[in-house]
Amino acid sequence: MERSGFQSRKPPVKRGEHYRVRIESLGRGGDGIARIKGFVIFVPKTNVGDEVEIEIKNVKERFAFAEVVG
């Protein structure tokens, strides 16, 4: 199903992948928000400006959840 103004596309990340990201902002619940190719990644226990290594834990259609590793 395609919504008006929204094109369905495959997320650019997969569960288990690791990335180095910078936290750009904070979400409503306080989780850090990073982006990979414009795709939103929520990263708990981070602050704006943090550069962290993450592992993708759960991928949804429009965003993903990750944890800091190391």
LUMMIDO-718325 format. One record per atom (N, C-alpha, C, CB): chain; atom name; x, y, z. Coordinates in steps of 0.1 Angstrom, whole numbers, plus 5000, padded with zeros to 4 digits. Each point is the difference from the previous one (the first is absolute). Glycine has a CB too. Layout:
<recs>
rec chain = A, atom = CA, x = X, y = Y, z = Z
...
</recs>
This chain:
<recs>
rec chain = A, atom = N, x = 5008, y = 4988, z = 5000
rec chain = A, atom = CA, x = 4992, y = 5012, z = 5000
rec chain = A, atom = C, x = 5009, y = 5012, z = 5000
rec chain = A, atom = CB, x = 4981, y = 4988, z = 5012
rec chain = A, atom = N, x = 5016, y = 5022, z = 4979
rec chain = A, atom = CA, x = 5008, y = 5012, z = 4999
rec chain = A, atom = C, x = 4991, y = 5012, z = 5005
rec chain = A, atom = CB, x = 5014, y = 4990, z = 4981
rec chain = A, atom = N, x = 4992, y = 5018, z = 5028
rec chain = A, atom = CA, x = 4993, y = 5011, z = 5005
rec chain = A, atom = C, x = 5003, y = 5012, z = 4991
rec chain = A, atom = CB, x = 5001, y = 4991, z = 5023
rec chain = A, atom = N, x = 4990, y = 5019, z = 4976
rec chain = A, atom = CA, x = 5003, y = 5011, z = 4992
rec chain = A, atom = C, x = 5012, y = 5008, z = 5005
rec chain = A, atom = CB, x = 4975, y = 5002, z = 4996
rec chain = A, atom = N, x = 5034, y = 5001, z = 4995
rec chain = A, atom = CA, x = 5013, y = 5007, z = 5003
rec chain = A, atom = C, x = 5010, y = 4991, z = 5007
rec chain = A, atom = CB, x = 4986, y = 5020, z = 5002
rec chain = A, atom = N, x = 5012, y = 4967, z = 5000
rec chain = A, atom = CA, x = 5010, y = 4992, z = 5006
rec chain = A, atom = C, x = 5002, y = 4988, z = 4992
rec chain = A, atom = CB, x = 4993, y = 5007, z = 5023
rec chain = A, atom = N, x = 5020, y = 4991, z = 4973
rec chain = A, atom = CA, x = 5003, y = 4989, z = 4992
rec chain = A, atom = C, x = 5006, y = 4989, z = 5009
rec chain = A, atom = CB, x = 5004, y = 5015, z = 4980
rec chain = A, atom = N, x = 4991, y = 4973, z = 5019
rec chain = A, atom = CA, x = 5006, y = 4989, z = 5008
rec chain = A, atom = C, x = 5013, y = 4997, z = 4995
rec chain = A, atom = CB, x = 4977, y = 4991, z = 5005
rec chain = A, atom = N, x = 5033, y = 5007, z = 5004
rec chain = A, atom = CA, x = 5013, y = 4996, z = 4996
rec chain = A, atom = C, x = 5006, y = 4991, z = 5011
rec chain = A, atom = CB, x = 5004, y = 5022, z = 4987
rec chain = A, atom = N, x = 5005, y = 4970, z = 5009
rec chain = A, atom = CA, x = 5006, y = 4991, z = 5009
rec chain = A, atom = C, x = 5010, y = 5008, z = 5010
rec chain = A, atom = CB, x = 4998, y = 4981, z = 4983
rec chain = A, atom = N, x = 5001, y = 5016, z = 5030
rec chain = A, atom = CA, x = 5009, y = 5006, z = 5009
rec chain = A, atom = C, x = 5015, y = 4998, z = 4997
rec chain = A, atom = CB, x = 4982, y = 4998, z = 5018
rec chain = A, atom = N, x = 5026, y = 5012, z = 4983
rec chain = A, atom = CA, x = 5014, y = 4998, z = 4997
rec chain = A, atom = C, x = 5009, y = 4992, z = 5010
rec chain = A, atom = CB, x = 4998, y = 5021, z = 4987
rec chain = A, atom = N, x = 4995, y = 4974, z = 5024
rec chain = A, atom = CA, x = 5008, y = 4993, z = 5010
rec chain = A, atom = C, x = 4993, y = 4987, z = 5003
rec chain = A, atom = CB, x = 5007, y = 5021, z = 5010
rec chain = A, atom = N, x = 5001, y = 4969, z = 4995
rec chain = A, atom = CA, x = 4994, y = 4987, z = 5004
rec chain = A, atom = C, x = 5004, y = 4997, z = 5014
rec chain = A, atom = CB, x = 5001, y = 4992, z = 4976
rec chain = A, atom = N, x = 4991, y = 5000, z = 5030
rec chain = A, atom = CA, x = 5002, y = 4995, z = 5014
rec chain = A, atom = C, x = 5014, y = 4993, z = 5001
rec chain = A, atom = CB, x = 4975, y = 4997, z = 5004
rec chain = A, atom = N, x = 5033, y = 5007, z = 5006
rec chain = A, atom = CA, x = 5013, y = 4994, z = 5002
rec chain = A, atom = C, x = 5011, y = 5008, z = 4994
rec chain = A, atom = CB, x = 4989, y = 4979, z = 5001
rec chain = A, atom = N, x = 5008, y = 5031, z = 4991
rec chain = A, atom = CA, x = 5011, y = 5008, z = 4993
rec chain = A, atom = C, x = 5005, y = 5010, z = 5010
rec chain = A, atom = CB, x = 4990, y = 4997, z = 4978
rec chain = A, atom = N, x = 5023, y = 5006, z = 5021
rec chain = A, atom = CA, x = 5007, y = 5010, z = 5008
rec chain = A, atom = C, x = 5003, y = 5013, z = 4992
rec chain = A, atom = CB, x = 5010, y = 4981, z = 5015
rec chain = A, atom = N, x = 4989, y = 5030, z = 4992
rec chain = A, atom = CA, x = 5003, y = 5013, z = 4994
rec chain = A, atom = C, x = 5006, y = 5009, z = 5010
rec chain = A, atom = CB, x = 4981, y = 4997, z = 4983
rec chain = A, atom = N, x = 5027, y = 5013, z = 5012
rec chain = A, atom = CA, x = 5005, y = 5011, z = 5008
rec chain = A, atom = C, x = 4991, y = 5012, z = 4997
rec chain = A, atom = CB, x = 5024, y = 4991, z = 5001
rec chain = A, atom = N, x = 4969, y = 5015, z = 5009
rec chain = A, atom = CA, x = 4991, y = 5011, z = 4997
rec chain = A, atom = C, x = 5002, y = 5011, z = 5010
rec chain = A, atom = CB, x = 4983, y = 4984, z = 4991
rec chain = A, atom = N, x = 5012, y = 5028, z = 5005
rec chain = A, atom = CA, x = 4999, y = 5011, z = 5009
rec chain = A, atom = C, x = 4986, y = 5003, z = 5004
rec chain = A, atom = CB, x = 5021, y = 5010, z = 4990
rec chain = A, atom = N, x = 4976, y = 4992, z = 5023
rec chain = A, atom = CA, x = 4987, y = 5003, z = 5004
rec chain = A, atom = C, x = 4997, y = 5014, z = 4997
rec chain = A, atom = CB, x = 5001, y = 4983, z = 5019
rec chain = A, atom = N, x = 4988, y = 5019, z = 4973
rec chain = A, atom = CA, x = 4996, y = 5014, z = 4995
rec chain = A, atom = C, x = 4990, y = 5007, z = 5009
rec chain = A, atom = CB, x = 5004, y = 4991, z = 4977
rec chain = A, atom = N, x = 4987, y = 5001, z = 5030
rec chain = A, atom = CA, x = 4990, y = 5006, z = 5008
rec chain = A, atom = C, x = 4995, y = 4990, z = 5009
rec chain = A, atom = CB, x = 4993, y = 5016, z = 4982
rec chain = A, atom = N, x = 4997, y = 4988, z = 5027
rec chain = A, atom = CA, x = 4993, y = 4991, z = 5009
rec chain = A, atom = C, x = 4986, y = 4999, z = 4997
rec chain = A, atom = CB, x = 5016, y = 5006, z = 5017
rec chain = A, atom = N, x = 4979, y = 4981, z = 4984
rec chain = A, atom = CA, x = 4985, y = 4998, z = 4998
rec chain = A, atom = C, x = 4992, y = 5003, z = 5012
rec chain = A, atom = CB, x = 5006, y = 4982, z = 4984
rec chain = A, atom = N, x = 4981, y = 5017, z = 5015
rec chain = A, atom = CA, x = 4991, y = 5004, z = 5011
rec chain = A, atom = C, x = 5003, y = 4992, z = 5012
rec chain = A, atom = CB, x = 4983, y = 5005, z = 4984
rec chain = A, atom = N, x = 5021, y = 4982, z = 5015
rec chain = A, atom = CA, x = 5003, y = 4991, z = 5011
rec chain = A, atom = C, x = 5014, y = 5002, z = 5005
rec chain = A, atom = CB, x = 4983, y = 4984, z = 4991
rec chain = A, atom = N, x = 5025, y = 5025, z = 5003
rec chain = A, atom = CA, x = 5013, y = 5002, z = 5005
rec chain = A, atom = C, x = 5011, y = 4992, z = 4993
rec chain = A, atom = CB, x = 4990, y = 5005, z = 5021
rec chain = A, atom = N, x = 5006, y = 4986, z = 4970
rec chain = A, atom = CA, x = 5009, y = 4992, z = 4992
rec chain = A, atom = C, x = 5007, y = 5009, z = 4990
rec chain = A, atom = CB, x = 4987, y = 4979, z = 5002
rec chain = A, atom = N, x = 5026, y = 5019, z = 4996
rec chain = A, atom = CA, x = 5008, y = 5007, z = 4989
rec chain = A, atom = C, x = 4995, y = 4996, z = 4987
rec chain = A, atom = CB, x = 5020, y = 5001, z = 5015
rec chain = A, atom = N, x = 4981, y = 5008, z = 4975
rec chain = A, atom = CA, x = 4996, y = 4998, z = 4986
rec chain = A, atom = C, x = 5012, y = 5002, z = 4991
rec chain = A, atom = CB, x = 4976, y = 5007, z = 5005
rec chain = A, atom = N, x = 5027, y = 4982, z = 4988
rec chain = A, atom = CA, x = 5010, y = 5001, z = 4989
rec chain = A, atom = C, x = 4993, y = 4997, z = 4987
rec chain = A, atom = CB, x = 5019, y = 4993, z = 5016
rec chain = A, atom = N, x = 4988, y = 5010, z = 4973
rec chain = A, atom = CA, x = 4995, y = 4997, z = 4987
rec chain = A, atom = C, x = 5010, y = 4993, z = 4992
rec chain = A, atom = CB, x = 4985, y = 5020, z = 5001
rec chain = A, atom = N, x = 5011, y = 4970, z = 4991
rec chain = A, atom = CA, x = 5008, y = 4993, z = 4991
rec chain = A, atom = C, x = 4993, y = 5001, z = 4986
rec chain = A, atom = CB, x = 5009, y = 4984, z = 5018
rec chain = A, atom = N, x = 4997, y = 5023, z = 4973
rec chain = A, atom = CA, x = 4994, y = 5003, z = 4987
rec chain = A, atom = C, x = 4986, y = 5006, z = 5002
rec chain = A, atom = CB, x = 5013, y = 4981, z = 4989
rec chain = A, atom = N, x = 4985, y = 5027, z = 5021
rec chain = A, atom = CA, x = 4987, y = 5007, z = 5002
rec chain = A, atom = C, x = 4991, y = 4992, z = 5009
rec chain = A, atom = CB, x = 5003, y = 5012, z = 4979
rec chain = A, atom = N, x = 5000, y = 4975, z = 5023
rec chain = A, atom = CA, x = 4991, y = 4991, z = 5008
rec chain = A, atom = C, x = 5003, y = 5002, z = 5014
rec chain = A, atom = CB, x = 5000, y = 4983, z = 4981
rec chain = A, atom = N, x = 4989, y = 5019, z = 5027
rec chain = A, atom = CA, x = 5001, y = 5003, z = 5014
rec chain = A, atom = C, x = 5003, y = 4987, z = 5008
rec chain = A, atom = CB, x = 4984, y = 5019, z = 4998
rec chain = A, atom = N, x = 5026, y = 4983, z = 5011
rec chain = A, atom = CA, x = 5004, y = 4989, z = 5010
rec chain = A, atom = C, x = 4999, y = 5006, z = 5014
rec chain = A, atom = CB, x = 5016, y = 4989, z = 4982
rec chain = A, atom = N, x = 4977, y = 5004, z = 5026
rec chain = A, atom = CA, x = 4998, y = 5004, z = 5014
rec chain = A, atom = C, x = 5011, y = 4992, z = 5008
rec chain = A, atom = CB, x = 4975, y = 5005, z = 4998
rec chain = A, atom = N, x = 5033, y = 5003, z = 5010
rec chain = A, atom = CA, x = 5011, y = 4994, z = 5008
rec chain = A, atom = C, x = 4998, y = 5004, z = 5015
rec chain = A, atom = CB, x = 5015, y = 5000, z = 4979
rec chain = A, atom = N, x = 4980, y = 4991, z = 5030
rec chain = A, atom = CA, x = 4999, y = 5004, z = 5014
rec chain = A, atom = C, x = 5013, y = 5003, z = 5007
rec chain = A, atom = CB, x = 4980, y = 4986, z = 5000
rec chain = A, atom = N, x = 5019, y = 5022, z = 5011
rec chain = A, atom = CA, x = 5012, y = 5003, z = 5008
rec chain = A, atom = C, x = 5011, y = 5007, z = 4993
rec chain = A, atom = CB, x = 4994, y = 4980, z = 5013
rec chain = A, atom = N, x = 5002, y = 5029, z = 4978
rec chain = A, atom = CA, x = 5010, y = 5009, z = 4993
rec chain = A, atom = C, x = 4995, y = 5014, z = 5001
rec chain = A, atom = CB, x = 5006, y = 4981, z = 4984
rec chain = A, atom = N, x = 5004, y = 5028, z = 5013
rec chain = A, atom = CA, x = 4997, y = 5014, z = 5000
rec chain = A, atom = C, x = 5004, y = 5007, z = 4987
rec chain = A, atom = CB, x = 5004, y = 5000, z = 5025
rec chain = A, atom = N, x = 4990, y = 5011, z = 4972
rec chain = A, atom = CA, x = 5003, y = 5007, z = 4988
rec chain = A, atom = C, x = 5015, y = 5003, z = 4999
rec chain = A, atom = CB, x = 4977, y = 5011, z = 5000
rec chain = A, atom = N, x = 5029, y = 4986, z = 4988
rec chain = A, atom = CA, x = 5014, y = 5002, z = 4998
rec chain = A, atom = C, x = 5008, y = 4987, z = 5002
rec chain = A, atom = CB, x = 4997, y = 5023, z = 5006
rec chain = A, atom = N, x = 4998, y = 4967, z = 5001
rec chain = A, atom = CA, x = 5007, y = 4988, z = 5002
rec chain = A, atom = C, x = 5003, y = 4993, z = 4987
rec chain = A, atom = CB, x = 4989, y = 4997, z = 5023
rec chain = A, atom = N, x = 5024, y = 4998, z = 4976
rec chain = A, atom = CA, x = 5003, y = 4991, z = 4988
rec chain = A, atom = C, x = 5002, y = 4986, z = 5006
rec chain = A, atom = CB, x = 5011, y = 5019, z = 4987
rec chain = A, atom = N, x = 4980, y = 4972, z = 5009
rec chain = A, atom = CA, x = 5000, y = 4986, z = 5005
rec chain = A, atom = C, x = 5000, y = 4990, z = 4990
rec chain = A, atom = CB, x = 4988, y = 5009, z = 5020
rec chain = A, atom = N, x = 5016, y = 4979, z = 4984
rec chain = A, atom = CA, x = 4999, y = 4988, z = 4992
rec chain = A, atom = C, x = 4987, y = 4993, z = 5004
rec chain = A, atom = CB, x = 5025, y = 4997, z = 4997
rec chain = A, atom = N, x = 4966, y = 5000, z = 4993
rec chain = A, atom = CA, x = 4987, y = 4994, z = 5003
rec chain = A, atom = C, x = 4998, y = 4987, z = 4993
rec chain = A, atom = CB, x = 4991, y = 5023, z = 5004
rec chain = A, atom = N, x = 5000, y = 4969, z = 5002
rec chain = A, atom = CA, x = 4995, y = 4988, z = 4993
rec chain = A, atom = C, x = 4985, y = 5001, z = 4998
rec chain = A, atom = CB, x = 5019, y = 4986, z = 5010
rec chain = A, atom = N, x = 4977, y = 5012, z = 4978
rec chain = A, atom = CA, x = 4985, y = 5001, z = 4997
rec chain = A, atom = C, x = 4993, y = 4988, z = 5007
rec chain = A, atom = CB, x = 5005, y = 5012, z = 4978
rec chain = A, atom = N, x = 4985, y = 4991, z = 5030
rec chain = A, atom = CA, x = 4993, y = 4989, z = 5007
rec chain = A, atom = C, x = 4986, y = 4997, z = 4994
rec chain = A, atom = CB, x = 5012, y = 5007, z = 5020
rec chain = A, atom = N, x = 4981, y = 5003, z = 4975
rec chain = A, atom = CA, x = 4987, y = 4998, z = 4995
rec chain = A, atom = C, x = 4997, y = 5010, z = 4989
rec chain = A, atom = CB, x = 4992, y = 4992, z = 5022
rec chain = A, atom = N, x = 5003, y = 5004, z = 4966
rec chain = A, atom = CA, x = 4998, y = 5008, z = 4989
rec chain = A, atom = C, x = 4985, y = 5000, z = 4996
rec chain = A, atom = CB, x = 5023, y = 4995, z = 4991
rec chain = A, atom = N, x = 4972, y = 5018, z = 5009
rec chain = A, atom = CA, x = 4986, y = 5002, z = 4995
rec chain = A, atom = C, x = 5000, y = 5006, z = 4987
rec chain = A, atom = CB, x = 4992, y = 5003, z = 5024
rec chain = A, atom = N, x = 4997, y = 5000, z = 4970
rec chain = A, atom = CA, x = 4999, y = 5006, z = 4987
rec chain = A, atom = C, x = 5006, y = 5013, z = 4999
rec chain = A, atom = CB, x = 4979, y = 4987, z = 4996
rec chain = A, atom = N, x = 5019, y = 5022, z = 5014
rec chain = A, atom = CA, x = 5005, y = 5014, z = 4999
rec chain = A, atom = C, x = 5011, y = 5003, z = 5010
rec chain = A, atom = CB, x = 4977, y = 5006, z = 4992
rec chain = A, atom = N, x = 5027, y = 4985, z = 5017
rec chain = A, atom = CA, x = 5010, y = 5003, z = 5010
rec chain = A, atom = C, x = 5005, y = 4987, z = 5006
rec chain = A, atom = CB, x = 4989, y = 5022, z = 5005
rec chain = A, atom = N, x = 5022, y = 4979, z = 5002
rec chain = A, atom = CA, x = 5006, y = 4988, z = 5007
rec chain = A, atom = C, x = 5004, y = 5003, z = 5014
rec chain = A, atom = CB, x = 5008, y = 4992, z = 4977
rec chain = A, atom = N, x = 4995, y = 4998, z = 5031
rec chain = A, atom = CA, x = 5005, y = 5001, z = 5013
rec chain = A, atom = C, x = 5014, y = 4994, z = 5001
rec chain = A, atom = CB, x = 4976, y = 5000, z = 5010
rec chain = A, atom = N, x = 5033, y = 5006, z = 4997
rec chain = A, atom = CA, x = 5013, y = 4995, z = 5001
rec chain = A, atom = C, x = 5005, y = 5001, z = 5014
rec chain = A, atom = CB, x = 5005, y = 5006, z = 4976
rec chain = A, atom = N, x = 5006, y = 4987, z = 5027
rec chain = A, atom = CA, x = 5007, y = 5001, z = 5013
rec chain = A, atom = C, x = 5014, y = 5004, z = 4998
rec chain = A, atom = CB, x = 4984, y = 4983, z = 5010
rec chain = A, atom = N, x = 5022, y = 5024, z = 5000
rec chain = A, atom = CA, x = 5014, y = 5003, z = 4999
rec chain = A, atom = C, x = 5008, y = 4987, z = 5003
rec chain = A, atom = CB, x = 4996, y = 5024, z = 5007
rec chain = A, atom = N, x = 5015, y = 4974, z = 4986
rec chain = A, atom = CA, x = 5008, y = 4988, z = 5002
rec chain = A, atom = C, x = 5014, y = 5005, z = 5004
rec chain = A, atom = CB, x = 4986, y = 4986, z = 4984
rec chain = A, atom = N, x = 5021, y = 5005, z = 5023
rec chain = A, atom = CA, x = 5014, y = 5003, z = 5004
rec chain = A, atom = C, x = 5001, y = 5008, z = 5012
rec chain = A, atom = CB, x = 5006, y = 4999, z = 4977
</recs>
